[in-house]
């Protein structure tokens, strides 16, 4: 059984008990425990079930690479799935639940899958579910979705908060083991500005567990002294519980700080995402021990040798009384010594190397441990727990030689440098055959803007696995300096073991796990290779090797070695899969940061926003603005409110908050020339005091914006843009000015937000302005398409006589700070004239009744002004304007283009938006031919029937013809082609 | 309008409207420099200058933001336009287009660094720059030690306040700077 030892445990505080629960069962741990160590201390070895076969699972590691010990943590707003028990610090009240089982962890019906494992080989899902085709959608997929998946998806809203933190530093060092600390000391002493991250709460990494001796003192003492020295350096910043999650171009890196995972409910953010711009990055990320591939290596109780040491030394926990150690290298012998020190039994060390180990092996032998060289494990005995192992010759096919009773197996297949951060941005690896590892190739690092590598690895991440080697490499990585002295027992070389025994039978290979979480075995990878999945990336996806939440941290190298063997090639020829950030999963909340709730997205408000909100505004998002779609009154439907607003504006007086319209000042000696290029029509000839409607095209000829331009003075124009176009068009202007016409004397300024603008619209528009008093707004003083500065009701205003509704209309601009006051004054003075504010839908209907186009309705990025019958706005006098050349291309200057017309349903109904008009015959895809589509469609309260605009093949030549529009409900509606101007075609109403 | 105050890692205060002028022109031109320096010293790249109630901030190689008490702004605009008459320039009132927040306290850069991707290591008194605040454009200037004025667009005042208030949470110190 697994249990707490009487002594030991450098990270736990035996005086402080911590209560927690697992699957509802109340358990006790100690302060300093991880969830995994606390469960082990309570003899809770069984921690979960594997993904495919629902095999019993327990911890196999003690760190971030854990694939098995995954839990649902917490409840409701603090629920989190797939939390690694090895990285979860225990706290009072922690609630953990195991995953992927039904009905219970101990008895799981899904485990039946394991019995049928021979029918569930690699690629099973692809092969099984491809026929019959319709079954996938209706039967297979829903079933698989039900059964698949580890953690549950959270249902409640996340109760925690998150934040980002931007920081620049000269040197980011990731990893707080002795390599990271030594690199930080070296760089810090050299005066460099250093930021050092450690993903766990503890500094020192493996060295303190493995008994390293540095400068004649135990590693722990050296680490403490190093931390003190670093904390005294003002140029060095240390941060624990912070993982270097990813490295991106240009020295950008992400750090993932876990602030209150160990103390939920603590005030402040739960996670902080560090967004770092580093001059250089040192990845001192250590190495990961590899499992060995022998039959039954997934049975609970089989762990990595280094992890077992961690549990004993750090948390005073043993996984069993009798531990068999199986290895191909010297390092695992340390586990035997640690276990002996703790008074536990080591019945045998099974060393796959015929020649056995070096100094550590000698010491183990001296301590009385039986060592079997040239041997391997034939099979692990036991189901939910290890009960023993049977031995075999490593060189053979697995004939059992002997059984040894044990309740724990510690395995070590060698070490792989953690090259993730090196590789995220393109650092290349080389295969070190001697050490049997991929390690960073210093000649091919991820390069920055200067062509030099901006990531360096330090310590075990570079390849060296001895204390002295690690310290020397870390010192070098940080620019060189004094290297602390460390002595290492002489080690015998590692011998690569990718399968145990070397010639394992098929039966054994089907029980030798590579990927514990996803149930990928040696036999699966071999099958994939035989079926032609030769690329490691293909084999990965076919078998799901390395696609589990641990992203192949344990399985990657073993898997590709098996693949290489099966393909009869060598490991570097197969290569690794791609290392992608993040290193381990980070919370979605940390990525979002503060962007949730009211901060999810900026919401732009006009000066009159609060009035709208208080007066029934039914909002419509327009870009980041909220504009009132209509103002609802008690008992009204949206349609009724819109109809009321249209009718009232046409008959009496409407007010529109037009503040969102873009307003760009264009000034300078070359401003006229510039606007002549920007707009299709002539703006340079506009007289001061006058306005002109203009069109803007991209250089490809397509219509991108429209609006009224006013000439404010000799060298100054004001360009109105669409609401959504303000920033885009300002950028468009600046782009041309800065990149093409940089020698033209033109300045622009986006003054959209400086002004509130109110459209005063309807037959009573002039009356209300006159009632407020001030400037002369008569037809003579301020004719249609003129503007003037003056005062109205005591406000200093600029009044534009422009109309987007077809009615008598003024747009009154005031500094935004006075917008609300002017709005209130107009409402008050307008009361006797029947004033009523209207929203964007009434605006749209009134412009459609007049046949005015709307950017985004009549245009979609493929429409040119000629399509919309706007030839009159295309200046013939100008040599050039943006889009002119493009519009002369054959497919643009083409009578077959669909062109704008009005559409009037025969039955008076409203055409569906976006409906297509069908033509005779079918196209090459067997679809019905089309001859037009609806671009705008409304019920016109003014005319009492449906009106629409659309683009129709040769439309303007076909006035009076009837088109058929199929509807989604299977019925059709007929509409007649008419003029797009439905209301007041002669413009008498606006020009009074 | 009642200006909001929030006490957290720093004191965050919504400030009353301040007069602001966008001036575009040749910043090396003697006429322009003289026109600016009549009110406030010419700011260098990435900096702001203060003279009494007036400030000038460097926005781009051909743009300054001039600030003055709001009641003085129309007169300032007229003076500038007169002084610059005949040269290529642009002078526009943008006072109403902006909101203004003031952050005061030792942790002022730490609060801002939660929202802005700025290298704050050398952001001392007199520095001024345009940047992002979470998802919106803004400009920040350190007007005196531990005091930053933040200018953003008027329409997003509430958003700016919300993200600043959130970042100013007393329970969320970083302790980095």
Contacts between the chains, C-beta under 8 A, distances in Angstrom:
chain1	res1	chain2	res2	distance
A	161	B	166	7.8
A	161	B	169	7.9
A	163	B	114	5.3
A	163	B	166	7.7
A	163	B	167	6.8
A	163	B	172	6.3
A	164	B	114	5.9
A	164	B	115	7.4
A	165	B	113	5.8
A	165	B	114	5.5
A	165	B	174	5.7
A	165	B	176	7.2
A	166	B	113	5.0
A	166	B	114	7.4
A	166	B	115	7.9
A	166	B	116	6.4
A	166	B	117	4.6
A	166	B	118	6.8
A	167	B	113	6.5
A	167	B	176	6.2
A	168	B	119	4.1
A	168	B	120	7.6
A	168	B	121	6.0
A	193	B	121	7.8
A	237	B	176	6.1
A	266	B	171	7.8
A	267	B	169	7.9
A	267	B	171	3.5
A	268	B	169	6.4
A	268	B	171	3.5
A	268	B	172	4.4
A	269	B	169	7.7
A	269	B	172	5.3
A	272	B	174	7.3
A	275	B	117	6.7
A	277	B	117	7.6
A	277	B	119	7.1
A	593	B	134	7.9
A	594	B	114	7.6
A	594	B	115	7.6
A	594	B	134	6.4
A	594	B	163	5.7
A	594	B	166	5.1
A	594	B	167	7.0
A	595	B	134	7.0
A	595	B	135	7.2
A	598	B	158	7.8
A	598	B	159	7.6
A	598	B	162	5.4
A	599	B	134	7.1
A	599	B	159	6.9
A	599	B	162	5.2
A	599	B	163	5.5
A	599	B	166	6.5
A	601	B	135	6.7
A	602	B	134	7.7
A	602	B	135	5.3
A	602	B	136	4.9
A	602	B	156	4.7
A	602	B	159	4.1
A	603	B	156	7.5
A	603	B	158	7.2
A	603	B	159	6.1
A	604	B	153	7.8
A	604	B	155	3.7
A	604	B	156	5.8
A	605	B	155	5.5
A	605	B	156	7.8
A	605	B	157	7.5
A	605	B	158	6.6
A	606	B	155	6.8
A	607	B	154	7.8
A	624	B	156	7.8
A	625	B	155	7.2
A	665	B	90	6.7
A	665	B	92	5.7
A	667	B	89	8.0
A	667	B	90	4.6
A	668	B	88	5.4
A	668	B	90	7.4
A	669	B	88	6.1
A	745	B	88	4.6
A	747	B	24	4.2
A	747	B	25	7.6
A	747	B	62	7.5
A	747	B	88	7.4
A	747	B	89	7.2
A	747	B	90	3.8
A	748	B	90	7.8
A	749	B	22	5.3
A	749	B	24	6.9
A	749	B	90	5.8
A	749	B	92	4.8
A	749	B	94	7.6
A	751	B	92	5.8
A	751	B	94	6.5
A	751	B	97	6.4
A	752	B	97	7.4
A	753	B	96	7.4
A	753	B	97	3.8
A	753	B	98	7.6
A	753	B	153	5.2
A	753	B	154	4.9
A	753	B	155	5.7
A	754	B	92	7.4
A	754	B	93	6.5
A	754	B	94	5.4
A	754	B	95	7.6
A	754	B	96	5.1
A	754	B	97	4.1
A	755	B	96	7.4
A	815	B	93	7.4
A	815	B	95	7.3
A	815	B	96	4.2
A	816	B	96	3.9
A	816	B	97	6.7
A	816	B	154	5.8
A	817	B	17	6.3
A	817	B	95	7.7
A	817	B	96	4.6
A	818	B	96	8.0
